[in-house]
Amino acid sequence: MPRFPAALTFGVWFSVALGQYCSLPDVNPEEFAATNFDYLVVGAGPGGLTVASRLSEDPNVAVGVLEAGGVHMIDEVITVPGFSGQALGDPKYDWAYSSVPQRFANNRSIPSFRGRMLGGSSAINGMAWGRPGARELDAWDQINNGAGSWGFDAMLPYFLKTETIQTEYISFLPGLDNPELLASFHGQENGTDGAVKASLNTFIDEAVPPYVRAMNEFGVRTNQDPQSGNTTGVWNTLMALDRDHGVRSEAGMAYCFAYGRPNLKILTSAFVRKIVFSHGAKGYDAAGLVFSMNGSDSQFSVNATREVIVSGGSVNTPALLEHSGIGDPEILRAAGVEPLVDLPGVGANLQEHPYVPSVFQLLPSLVTFDVLKNETTMAEQKAIYDNNGTGLLAATNPTLAFFTSRQIFSENVTQSLLSTFDSDVQSGGVADTRFTALNKAQFAIQRRWLEEDVVVSAEMLHRGGDSELKDNNRYMELLTGLMQPVSRGYVHINSSDPTGPPIINPNYFAASYDRQMVTEFLRFHRVLAAESELEGVIVKQIAPTVNITSDEDLLNYARDTVSAGAHITGSAAMAPKELGGVVDSKLRVHGVGRLRVVDCSIFPMQLALHPQALVYAIGEKAADLIKAAREA
Ligand SMILES: Cc1cc2nc3c(=O)[nH]c(=O)nc-3n(C[C@H](O)[C@H](O)[C@H](O)COP(=O)(O)OP(=O)(O)OC[C@H]3O[C@@H](n4cnc5c(N)ncnc54)[C@H](O)[C@@H]3O)c2cc1C
């Protein structure tokens, strides 16, 4: 899109330009069902839209996408970065799922947000954009016995293919006393013509420079190139944010350029109820889908002559497989679904990053995102945004830190964490979940990482203005997420009604290691705040309150406040079948023909990252695998 003409306000121009530049052609369900598709894709998130867009580059290949949600490409709740968060839990945009009551988190049902629209979760997420650590991604190859080339070097071309890094904005960081400290993106290898636009922030909260210097004082270095495969350190993350227009760059808008292709049909508000099969060389071959339109009971069938690709995300993909008869026969029978393919890994191996905050009140003179709580300032900033797509509403909290255990904790604490890890693993399971062969293979890798202190075990996000406290004070939240927890959970169906919500159980804090780690981090937040330059900008700690000091009380606070990173992965893991995998290293579902999974559920093990860039890269790689199979 060109820059907006000066005569129009940005807001008006953007809606008009987008309407001209990007509209999804109308398709009705009868027309869709009658089309002879080569490939059918379930779900229009980063995984589904990437693969659909690449496959439809060949005009001789017909691709159909079914998406349960609607289209919100010019809805401010989605496009305006400063409104990020408003869509969460709203069924207009979100599946609005929650976990089952979490026994180790004071029986709370914890929201498990998942985007439901063209663009999927990329349209409601926090926009952080980055690659994983190389050593971690290389473990995916290890789990798959070296098959398939999923390590960092093999995936780098795919990361580059998906992104356009808007490097022209990199040095523009107003309000920083020491720009060098934070202008930490110096990557040599930037994508230049990928679908997703990514940029650095243009506003830095005034608590950030003292925070970064505090981290440096504690030995956590500023990482100048976190895209390189080494993610440790404190850094200013890229955001999936089109800085030319100040809007979120989500999959729905990113793939606009493909929507006019006559061989690509996308039907929204269409919920896929099950996969249908024909008898083939492998037993069952995926042959098509049954779907219904939102709010209607009538069902439609549509066929795919080559393949069905499931990209419903890490909650709905395993649910769809189970509703289609693929999974653990006992679970399927209990839900009233006839088992067709015995694949117990479906829905198992669920891994999620649990996050816990410490909240500090800051000096009232600091300019932080909290200024937006003042109605006049909000109105002024909205006017700036509407006029030129800049200002505080075009910005988000960008500062995060990733570290290994010994970078933060003493040798004693690290050794104690190691022995807790060992006893958790030896116990054979957590809560109602027994560790599988795949989990044990993951733990062997995780233990080596912990012992050698080479891989990130936790993330700490610095956030301003996100506090629930709506008064006029300034606040800073240090939000720690466990990147390599030991807890494992599951997602399964419990009824034969495909429209019902699946059971989601991440088992937060079920492993002692996770509980010990989070308690240590709550202590670390406090020490960092009291014994560094941060002390000069902090008025007091708000949560956990100062009287919460014992391990037991700190843990209880963590149980009360833990939230989901919304990074659920692993529920249709890419791993050998005998380990408990669901798809092979070419993303083909074990034991079924013509059926692949292309989304974040295929992660064989959780990584220390914000996952979206990797999911787009998985979509790119899947497209190459599918094209190669067609040509073979
Ligand atoms: C609140 C939140 C914050 C996040 N923050 C970040 C972040 O800052 N950075 C980052 O890197 N990642 C973040 N993530 C994670 C990231 O957005 C996801 O990992 C990524 O979007 C996963 O892509 P996907 O294609 O696997 O699934 P999704 O993006 O979830 O897409 C799946 C799509 O399939 C559709 N679908 C599902 N079932 C059906 C069905 N039966 N029929 C038809 N359609 C169906 C859904 O409606 C959805 O549109 C966040 C996620 C959330 C929810």
Ligand as a Chemical Component Dictionary entry (heavy atoms), coordinates in Angstrom:
data_LIG
# 
_chem_comp.id                   LIG 
_chem_comp.type                 NON-POLYMER 
_chem_comp.pdbx_formal_charge   0 
_chem_comp.three_letter_code    LIG 
# 
loop_
_chem_comp_atom.comp_id 
_chem_comp_atom.atom_id 
_chem_comp_atom.alt_atom_id 
_chem_comp_atom.type_symbol 
_chem_comp_atom.charge 
_chem_comp_atom.model_Cartn_x 
_chem_comp_atom.model_Cartn_y 
_chem_comp_atom.model_Cartn_z 
_chem_comp_atom.pdbx_ordinal 
LIG C1  C1  C 0 -3.427  -13.656 23.212 1  
LIG C2  C2  C 0 -2.271  -14.199 22.413 2  
LIG C3  C3  C 0 -1.049  -13.540 22.461 3  
LIG C4  C4  C 0 0.029   -14.034 21.731 4  
LIG N1  N1  N 0 1.158   -13.289 21.640 5  
LIG C5  C5  C 0 2.123   -13.656 20.776 6  
LIG C6  C6  C 0 3.218   -12.793 20.500 7  
LIG O1  O1  O 0 3.323   -11.668 21.003 8  
LIG N2  N2  N 0 4.170   -13.244 19.636 9  
LIG C7  C7  C 0 4.095   -14.483 19.053 10 
LIG O2  O2  O 0 5.027   -14.846 18.341 11 
LIG N3  N3  N 0 3.051   -15.287 19.262 12 
LIG C8  C8  C 0 2.050   -14.903 20.077 13 
LIG N4  N4  N 0 0.953   -15.689 20.238 14 
LIG C9  C9  C 0 0.916   -17.008 19.580 15 
LIG C10 C10 C 0 0.662   -16.956 18.087 16 
LIG O3  O3  O 0 -0.345  -16.026 17.762 17 
LIG C11 C11 C 0 0.257   -18.367 17.643 18 
LIG O4  O4  O 0 1.295   -19.259 17.982 19 
LIG C12 C12 C 0 -0.008  -18.472 16.149 20 
LIG O5  O5  O 0 -1.023  -17.594 15.757 21 
LIG C13 C13 C 0 -0.423  -19.904 15.850 22 
LIG O6  O6  O 0 -0.797  -20.002 14.495 23 
LIG P1  P1  P 0 -1.658  -21.246 14.018 24 
LIG O7  O7  O 0 -1.840  -21.099 12.563 25 
LIG O8  O8  O 0 -1.065  -22.464 14.547 26 
LIG O9  O9  O 0 -3.065  -21.130 14.780 27 
LIG P2  P2  P 0 -4.127  -19.871 14.941 28 
LIG O10 O10 O 0 -3.380  -18.635 14.721 29 
LIG O11 O11 O 0 -4.750  -20.120 16.235 30 
LIG O12 O12 O 0 -5.094  -20.103 13.736 31 
LIG C14 C14 C 0 -5.994  -21.181 13.654 32 
LIG C15 C15 C 0 -7.203  -20.764 12.837 33 
LIG O13 O13 O 0 -7.987  -21.916 12.578 34 
LIG C16 C16 C 0 -9.363  -21.594 12.756 35 
LIG N5  N5  N 0 -10.078 -22.829 13.100 36 
LIG C17 C17 C 0 -9.865  -23.596 14.193 37 
LIG N6  N6  N 0 -10.685 -24.680 14.168 38 
LIG C18 C18 C 0 -11.424 -24.581 13.037 39 
LIG C19 C19 C 0 -12.434 -25.397 12.469 40 
LIG N7  N7  N 0 -12.834 -26.542 13.040 41 
LIG N8  N8  N 0 -13.004 -24.991 11.307 42 
LIG C20 C20 C 0 -12.583 -23.849 10.690 43 
LIG N9  N9  N 0 -11.623 -23.036 11.193 44 
LIG C21 C21 C 0 -11.050 -23.407 12.356 45 
LIG C22 C22 C 0 -9.342  -20.593 13.891 46 
LIG O14 O14 O 0 -10.539 -19.829 13.939 47 
LIG C23 C23 C 0 -8.112  -19.780 13.561 48 
LIG O15 O15 O 0 -8.422  -18.700 12.713 49 
LIG C24 C24 C 0 -0.125  -15.237 20.977 50 
LIG C25 C25 C 0 -1.355  -15.894 20.928 51 
LIG C26 C26 C 0 -2.434  -15.368 21.618 52 
LIG C27 C27 C 0 -3.766  -16.079 21.530 53 
# 
loop_
_chem_comp_bond.comp_id 
_chem_comp_bond.atom_id_1 
_chem_comp_bond.atom_id_2 
_chem_comp_bond.value_order 
_chem_comp_bond.pdbx_ordinal 
LIG C1  C2  SING 1  
LIG C2  C3  SING 2  
LIG C2  C26 DOUB 3  
LIG C3  C4  DOUB 4  
LIG C4  N1  SING 5  
LIG C4  C24 SING 6  
LIG N1  C5  DOUB 7  
LIG C5  C6  SING 8  
LIG C5  C8  SING 9  
LIG C6  O1  DOUB 10 
LIG C6  N2  SING 11 
LIG N2  C7  SING 12 
LIG C7  O2  DOUB 13 
LIG C7  N3  SING 14 
LIG N3  C8  DOUB 15 
LIG C8  N4  SING 16 
LIG N4  C9  SING 17 
LIG N4  C24 SING 18 
LIG C9  C10 SING 19 
LIG C10 O3  SING 20 
LIG C10 C11 SING 21 
LIG C11 O4  SING 22 
LIG C11 C12 SING 23 
LIG C12 O5  SING 24 
LIG C12 C13 SING 25 
LIG C13 O6  SING 26 
LIG O6  P1  SING 27 
LIG P1  O7  DOUB 28 
LIG P1  O8  SING 29 
LIG P1  O9  SING 30 
LIG O9  P2  SING 31 
LIG P2  O10 DOUB 32 
LIG P2  O11 SING 33 
LIG P2  O12 SING 34 
LIG O12 C14 SING 35 
LIG C14 C15 SING 36 
LIG C15 O13 SING 37 
LIG C15 C23 SING 38 
LIG O13 C16 SING 39 
LIG C16 N5  SING 40 
LIG C16 C22 SING 41 
LIG N5  C17 SING 42 
LIG N5  C21 SING 43 
LIG C17 N6  DOUB 44 
LIG N6  C18 SING 45 
LIG C18 C19 SING 46 
LIG C18 C21 DOUB 47 
LIG C19 N7  SING 48 
LIG C19 N8  DOUB 49 
LIG N8  C20 SING 50 
LIG C20 N9  DOUB 51 
LIG N9  C21 SING 52 
LIG C22 O14 SING 53 
LIG C22 C23 SING 54 
LIG C23 O15 SING 55 
LIG C24 C25 DOUB 56 
LIG C25 C26 SING 57 
LIG C26 C27 SING 58 
# 
